[in-house]
Amino acid sequence: MDRRTILLIEDDKSVREGVADALRSEGYAVLTAPDGATGLELGLTQDPDLIVLDLMLPRLDGYEVLRRLRADAVETPVLVLTARGLERDKVKGFELGADDYLVKPFGLAEFLARVASRLRAWDRERGLRSRAGLRFGGNRIDFAGRTAVRDGRNLQLTPMEFELLRYFAAHEGRALSRAALLEGVWTDRPETVSRVVDTAVLGLRKKLERNPSKTRHLLSVRGVGYRFTRRADRPLTDG
């Protein structure tokens, strides 16, 4: 099963390490940042499935990190984890775009339950969106109508390319193995081999990327497979 990635932005080393260990024990991949500026950069470039955000941070406070993420159209769910428990603090956090708010000290079991709940809700939301359509990088995809337009020009996508793109959209930000893509997209062809995935992704890149040799949306993940993001990401390979 593909691991979910959680970005933890927390300046207290003991809290950061303890929470990261607890998340890893549940099977999550964890990115950590000790300050707001580093956390913002990771949030903008790494497409985590969930961001756990402290408010009292050096360099940029958590409110400013949250404001900039939402201003840059990052829709990743944010769970605020902070000692600031006054009602006005919570209201400000929700007004800036937080999805959940947990006050320190907190119970680890409750925290992990909230993480799982946020991830389930995010999966449902992305699934609903992916069934309707998709916009990114000058592309407008209508899955129901089976139409694709790039900068005003009609594109000819094959039925399999539509299904592959729909699957990527439903799992946006996740590193997907070739085996997972085969199981999710080529369900009626169990004999299909993994190189078919590479060929199909290459075809989508040629049609949807502005520069297929420097992909910004259909990214390779070293040792795993591929990752899709609507945001114009930097080409990268994940270790």
C-alpha positions in Angstrom: 0.0 0.0 0.0 1.3 3.5 -0.8 2.3 5.4 2.2 0.7 8.8 3.1 3.1 11.7 3.7 2.6 14.0 6.6 4.4 17.3 7.0 5.1 18.2 10.7 6.0 21.8 11.4 7.1 22.1 15.0 9.9 24.0 16.7 10.0 22.0 20.0 12.5 19.2 19.2 11.1 16.8 21.8 7.5 17.3 20.6 8.6 17.1 16.9 10.5 13.8 17.4 7.8 12.2 19.6 5.0 13.1 17.2 7.1 12.0 14.2 7.9 8.7 15.8 4.2 8.1 16.6 3.2 8.9 13.0 5.9 6.6 11.6 4.8 3.8 13.9 1.3 4.1 12.2 2.9 3.6 8.8 3.1 7.3 7.6 6.0 8.9 5.9 7.0 12.0 7.8 8.6 15.3 6.7 9.6 17.6 9.5 10.4 21.3 9.7 11.7 23.2 12.8 10.5 26.6 11.7 7.8 28.3 9.7 9.9 29.3 6.7 11.2 25.8 6.2 7.7 24.3 6.7 6.2 26.7 4.2 8.7 25.7 1.6 8.0 22.0 2.1 4.3 22.6 2.0 4.6 24.4 -1.3 6.9 21.9 -3.0 6.4 18.4 -1.6 2.6 17.9 -1.8 2.1 16.2 1.6 -1.3 14.5 2.3 -1.6 16.4 5.6 0.2 19.3 7.4 0.4 19.3 11.2 1.2 22.9 12.1 2.3 24.5 15.4 1.4 28.2 15.7 4.3 29.6 17.8 7.2 29.1 15.3 10.4 31.0 14.6 11.0 32.8 11.3 7.3 32.6 10.3 4.5 32.0 12.8 1.9 29.3 12.1 -0.8 31.8 11.2 1.4 33.3 8.5 2.4 29.9 7.2 -1.3 29.0 6.9 -2.2 32.3 5.3 0.5 31.9 2.6 -0.4 28.2 1.9 -4.0 29.1 1.3 -3.1 32.3 -0.7 -1.0 30.0 -3.0 -4.0 27.7 -3.5 -2.5 24.8 -1.4 -5.6 22.9 -0.4 -3.8 20.2 1.7 -5.7 19.7 5.0 -4.0 21.4 8.0 -4.3 20.2 11.5 -3.2 22.9 14.0 -1.4 21.5 17.0 -0.6 24.3 19.5 -0.6 25.4 23.1 -2.8 28.4 22.1 -6.2 27.3 23.2 -8.2 30.5 23.5 -11.4 30.7 21.5 -10.1 33.7 19.5 -6.9 31.7 18.6 -9.1 28.8 17.3 -11.4 31.2 15.4 -8.4 32.9 13.7 -6.9 29.5 12.7 -10.2 28.3 11.1 -10.7 31.7 9.4 -7.2 31.3 7.8 -8.1 27.9 6.5 -7.3 25.3 9.2 -9.2 22.1 9.0 -8.8 20.9 12.6 -7.4 22.3 15.8 -5.9 20.4 18.7 -4.6 22.0 21.9 -1.5 20.9 23.7 -1.2 18.9 25.9 -3.0 16.3 23.9 -3.6 12.6 23.9 -1.7 10.7 21.4 -4.6 8.4 20.6 -6.9 11.4 19.9 -4.2 13.0 17.7 -3.7 9.9 15.6 -7.5 9.5 15.3 -7.8 13.1 14.0 -5.0 12.5 11.5 -6.7 9.4 10.1 -10.1 11.3 10.0 -8.6 14.2 8.1 -7.0 11.9 5.6 -10.2 10.0 5.0 -12.1 13.3 4.4 -9.4 14.5 2.0 -9.6 11.3 0.1 -13.4 11.7 -0.3 -13.1 15.3 -1.4 -10.4 14.5 -4.0 -12.4 11.5 -5.2 -15.5 13.7 -5.8 -13.4 16.3 -7.6 -11.7 13.8 -9.8 -15.0 12.3 -11.0 -16.1 15.7 -12.3 -13.1 17.3 -14.0 -9.6 18.7 -13.5 -7.7 21.9 -14.3 -4.0 22.3 -14.2 -1.1 23.9 -16.2 -3.4 25.3 -18.9 -5.3 22.0 -19.2 -9.0 21.5 -18.7 -10.2 17.9 -18.4 -13.9 16.9 -18.4 -14.0 13.3 -17.4 -17.8 12.9 -17.9 -17.7 14.4 -21.3 -14.4 12.8 -22.3 -13.0 16.1 -23.5 -9.6 17.7 -22.9 -8.5 21.2 -23.8 -5.0 22.8 -23.5 -4.7 26.5 -23.9 -7.9 26.6 -26.0 -6.8 23.7 -28.3 -8.6 20.3 -28.2 -6.5 17.3 -27.2 -7.1 13.8 -28.2 -6.8 11.6 -25.1 -7.4 7.8 -25.4 -9.9 6.2 -23.0 -7.0 4.7 -21.1 -5.3 8.0 -20.7 -8.5 9.5 -19.3 -8.7 6.7 -16.8 -5.1 7.0 -15.8 -5.4 10.8 -15.4 -8.6 10.3 -13.3 -6.7 7.9 -11.0 -3.8 10.3 -10.6 -6.3 13.1 -9.8 -8.0 10.9 -7.1 -4.7 10.3 -5.5 -3.1 13.7 -6.0 0.2 14.2 -4.1 0.7 10.5 -3.4 3.6 8.5 -4.7 2.0 5.7 -6.7 3.8 2.5 -7.5 3.5 0.9 -11.0 1.7 -2.0 -9.3 -0.8 0.3 -7.7 -1.5 2.0 -11.1 -1.9 -1.4 -12.8 -4.3 -2.5 -10.2 -6.3 0.7 -10.2 -6.4 1.5 -13.9 -5.9 -1.7 -15.9 -8.3 -3.8 -13.7 -9.6 -5.9 -16.6 -6.1 -6.8 -18.0 -4.3 -8.7 -15.2 -1.6 -9.8 -17.7 -0.5 -6.2 -18.3 3.1 -5.5 -17.4 4.6 -2.5 -15.6 6.2 -1.0 -18.8 2.7 -0.3 -20.1 2.4 2.2 -17.2 5.6 4.0 -18.3 4.4 4.2 -21.9 1.0 5.6 -20.8 2.6 8.2 -18.5 4.9 9.3 -21.3 1.9 9.7 -23.6 0.2 11.9 -21.0 3.3 14.0 -20.5 3.6 14.7 -24.2 0.1 15.9 -24.4 -0.3 17.7 -21.0 3.1 19.0 -20.0 4.4 22.3 -21.4 7.9 20.8 -21.6 7.7 16.9 -21.4 11.4 16.7 -20.8 11.0 18.8 -17.6 7.8 17.6 -16.1 5.9 19.7 -13.6 2.8 17.7 -12.9 3.4 14.1 -13.8 6.5 13.5 -11.7 8.8 10.4 -11.5 9.4 9.1 -8.0 12.7 7.2 -7.8 12.3 3.6 -6.7 8.5 3.9 -6.6 6.7 5.1 -9.7 4.9 8.4 -10.2 3.2 11.3 -8.4 0.7 13.8 -9.8 0.2 17.4 -8.7 -1.9 20.2 -10.2 0.5 22.7 -8.9 3.5 23.5 -11.1 6.0 21.5 -9.1 9.7 21.4 -9.5 11.0 18.3 -11.2 12.2 16.0 -8.5 12.8 12.4 -7.6 12.0 11.2 -4.1 14.4 8.8 -2.3 
